[in-house]
Amino acid sequence: MWFDKNLEEAAEFYASVFPNSSVGEFTRYTDANPDVAGEVAYGRFVLDGNEFIGINGGPIFQFTEAVSFEVRCADQDEVDYYWSKLTDGGQESQCGWLKDRFGLSWQIVPERLYELVEDPNPARATAANAAMYKMHKIVVAELEAAVAGV
């Protein structure tokens, strides 16, 4: 993952949000690169058991919605938790998508959403999809209400 100059801050933030997470070792630039000697060059961190490598590569490349991470949630409480943590300093988008304070895109998705939008009854699936398109954060009760009348 390519960060400007805030890899260490991002890794610590993400590790505080996700269970089974940790921040590993960071390698720092040496005197061979005098403009940034002592600053973090790259490092490893683990989020919910998944290892990532980040680099402080500068502002040349930035995150876009072309890459996002999905967080599958068991229930509304979990959706609310991740939505609150990851939108703090970031921005909401639609259909469960958001950008965090570092510009990384996430999809915060309750399991129930997939069950409803993939319902074998096309009318129920359509109603669930229509409801989802109106949402920023996915609200399971609103999805359930949308399909209840079908």
Residue, then its C-alpha position, 0 to 999 in steps of 0.5 A: m500500500w502506497f502512502d505519502k508520509n503517514l504509513e506509521e500513523a495509518a498502520e497504528f490506526y488500522a490496528s486499533v480498529f480491527p481485531n487480531s491486528s498488529v503493527g510490525e517493524f518499520t524500516r527507516y531511510t538511512d543517510a544514503n537518502p539525506d532528505v528523509a533520513g530517519e523517516v519510515a520508508y516501509g513496514r508491515f502490519v497485520l489487520d484481522g490476520n491479513e498481512f500488509i506491506g506499506i511504503n511511504g512513497g510520497p504523493i506521486f500515487q494516491f488511493t482510488e476507488a479502483v481498489s477497496f477492502e470489504v469488511r463483511c459484518a455479522d450484524q448492524d452493530e458491527v456495521d455501525y462500529y466499522w462505519s463510525k471508526l473508518t469515516d472519522g476524518g474520512q468521507e461517506s459514499q454510497c452503498g456501504w462505501l467510504k473513504d477513510r482519513f488516508g484516502l483508502s476505500w472500504q466497503i462495510v457490508p452486512e451479510r444480510l445485504y447479500e442474502l437480500v440482493e441475491d434473493p431468488n425472488p426477483a421482486r425481493a432482490t430488486a426491492a433490496n437493491a433499490a433500498m441499498y442504492k439510496m443508502h450511504k451506510i447500509v442499514v439492515a432494518e431499512l433493507e428488511a422493510a423494503v422487502a417486507g412489502v413484496 
